[in-house]
Amino acid sequence: MPFDAYLRRWNLAPDGEPLHTNSSDLLPVRFAGEPAMLKVARIDEERVGNGLMVWWNGQGAARVLRHDEEAVLLERVEGDLSLADMVQAGQDDEASRILCGAVAVLHESRAQSWPDLPPLERWFRSLEEMAPQVGGVLSLALETAQHLFRDPRDVRPLHGDLHHGNVLHSRERGWLAIDPKGLIGERGFDYANLFCNPDLNFAATPGRLARQAFIVSESAGLDRRRLLQWIFAYAGLSAAWHLEDEEPNLADHTVEIARIAAAELGF
């Protein structure tokens, strides 16, 4: 079992059923009597994200209680509020504002040096490879990404996968981020995935993207057009990932988000 050594080393008691994903193994545990979550990385991307969680040191994110190169022990965030539920209850605007507030805390300047994280540009290799094969909106999304990379702004450590399910509510500490990927890049990118969530069908609701672009740009202090460019570039990248994973239906949905963003941009 991937957990046994950590259960012994950190004096943990299992407190629920394990969860195994392609990227990590997770186990609810008790640490000094308090609820926690043990997360053991399977891939380098998760190890990088774990390192970013350590660097945040509980500021805007779940606290790291113990860590080594492979694993982190996190405070278990068990609040009674859900951003996805808020959206379904008609509180989409408020959920977006909460997410912007959470991102702002993660992006705050810190005294310690930045962690060693991969550059955002590296993530777009999938789009670089897929766009020439598919053409159309993916090619335009790639051109938009390349335009943004030529003139980066407000570069800093990024979460890389912020959405309604990766910001959880703590009754004691408010809204906290989990499961970062860990990148260095322009801060506007961290808001782009919000527009593909909480699910792709809802994200494509007529008028939704345009309205939330106003909400997010105002709440986050971002230029709305540049935010739309990041949304367009990210949706194209997401579609490329789905095509690589042989998920054409999901790719079609994210291409639709890209088309909506492109229309807002006047492309």
N, C-alpha and C positions, 0 to 999 in steps of 0.2 A: 504493500500500500504506500502511496506517496506521502501519507500524513504521519506515519508511525514515528519517524525520527523527530519530527517537530513536536508531536504530542509529548514525547519524553523530554526533549531538550528545553521546551518552553513551559513544561508543566501544564499542559492543556487537557481539558476533559471534553470529549465529543458531546455535542448538544443539538444534534439533528442529522438529517440525511445528507450524504455528500452529493455534490454536483460536479459532473465531469463535462468539460467542453473541449473543443479542438485546441484551445489555447491555454487552458489552466484547469486545475483541480481545486475545488472549494469545499470547505467543511465548516459548518457552524460549531463553535466551541465555547467553552467557558475558560476565562483567564482571570485568575485571582477572584473567582466568583462572578465576574462580569461577562456579559455576552460579547463575543468577538467572532471574527471570520478569518479562518486560515486559508490563504490563497497561494498555491504552489504553481509557478509558471511552467508551461510546457514548451513555449517558444520564446525567441529573443524579444519579440515585440512586447510580450507581457512582462519580461524582465525589465525592459526599458520603462514601461509604464509604472512598474513597482518602484523604480528609482525616482521617478517624478513624484510619486506619492510621498516618499521619504523626504524629498526636497521641500514639498509644500508644508510639511510639518504640522498638519492639521488645520492650516489656514484655508478655509473654504473647501476642505476635503476631509474625508474620514481620517481619523488619526491612525498613524502607524505605531503599533505597540511594540513590535519586534520585527526584525527583518534580517535577511542575509541575501546572498546573490540570487537565490532561486525563489524565495518565499517572503510574503509579508503577512503579519498578523494585524488585522484591522479592527478598530472598534466596529461593532455591528450596529448599523443604522436601521432602526425599526420604528420610524415615525408612522403616524396615522394619515398622512397626506400623500397624494400621488399627483404629479403634474399631468400624467396622461388622463387620469380621472377628471382633473379639473377641465381639461380640454373638452372631454366628452360631455361635461356638465355645462358647457357654454362659456367657460372662463379661459378661452384661448389667449386673449390679450394679457390677462393677469399671469398666466403660466409663462408667457414669453418674457414678461417683465421680471419674474422671479428668476428665470434662467439667465437673463442678462445680468442681474445682480450677483448671481453665483459665479458667472464667468469673470465679472469685474474683480472679485476677490482673488480668484486664481491668477489673474493677470497683474496683480499689484506688484510693485517693485519690492525686492527683498535684498537684505544685506549680503546674503551668501551668494557666491558665484553660481552661474547657471549650471545645471547638470549637463552631462554629456548626452545630447539628444540628436537624432538624425534630422537633417534639414527637410522642411516641408516639400521642397521640390522633388525629393526622392520618391515621395508617395505617388507622384503623377506619372511615373514611368509606365504604369498600366495604361493610362490614357494615351500616352505617347505611342504605345505599341498597338492599341486597339483602334485609335482614331483613323489611321490610314486604311485599315481594313473595312471600317464601317462607313466612314465619311459623314456627311450631313451634319447633324447637330453636334456629334462628338468632335468632329474636326473644328467646329467653331468654338466649342468649349475648350479645346486644347489651345487654340489661338488666344482665347481670353485668359487662360491660366498663364501662358507665356508672357502676355502683356503685363499681368500683375507681378510676375516674378522679376521683370525688368526694373520695377520701381517699388521695392518693398517698403512698407510703412509699419511703424510700431511693432518691430520684430521682438519676440520674446518667447519663453517656453509656452507651449500650447498643450491643451488636453488632447485634442485630436479626434475625439469621438463624443462630443457633448450632445446629448439629446435628453428627452423627457424621462427616459429610464435610467440615466446615469447621474441624475441629481436627485438625491433622496432627502427626506425630511427627518431630522432629529428633533425630538421634543425638547431636548436640552440645548442644542447648538444650532438649530435652524437648518437651512438647505446646504447639503454637502455633496461634493462630487466624488464619484468612484470610477474605477476602470478606465484610466487614461491610457492613451497609446504613447504619448510623449514625442513631441516634435519641437523644432525651433522654426518659427515663421511669423508671418504677419498676423496680428491678433484678430483681424476680421475673419480669417478662415474659421476660427473656432465657433462662429455663429452660423456657419453655412448649413451644417447638418440639421439644425433646428427646423429647417424648412422642408426636410424630408420626413419629419416626424410630427406627431407620435406614430402615425402609420402612413403609408404611401397613398392610400385612397383618400384619407382626410386631407393630406398635404396638397392634393390636386383639386380640392374643392374650389370652384370658381371664385375668384376674388380673395382667397385666403392668403396666398403668397404675397400679393400686393399689399394687403392690409398689414400683415405681420412684418413686412419689410419696413414699413413706416414705424411700427411699434419698436422693432429692434434697433433700427438706426437711431431713433430718438433716445431710447433707453441706454444704448451702449455708446453714444457719441460717435457714431460712424457715418461716413458719407453714404447716402442711400444707394447711389449708383454703384459705388465700389462694392458695397455689400451685395448688391444684385449680381455683380460680376463674380464674386466668390461663390454665391449660390449656384450660378450657372456652371462655373468650373467644377465645383464639388459634385453637382448632380451628374455631370458628364463622367467624372472619375468614378462615382458610385456605379453608374451604368457599365463602365468598363470592367469593374470588379465583378459585377454580376455576370457579364458575358464570359469572363475568364472562368467563373465557377459554374458555367453552363446553367444559368438561371435566367432564361430569356424573358420570362414573365416579369420578374423583378426588374430586369434591365429596361423593359418597356415602360414600367411605371416611373423609374427614375429619369428616363428620357423625357417623359411627359413633364416632370418637374423642370427639367432643363429647358424645355420648349416654353413653358410659362415664364421662366426667368428671362429667356431670350426675348420674348414678346415685350416684357416690361422694359427691357433695355432698348427696344426698338430695332432689334436685329431681324 
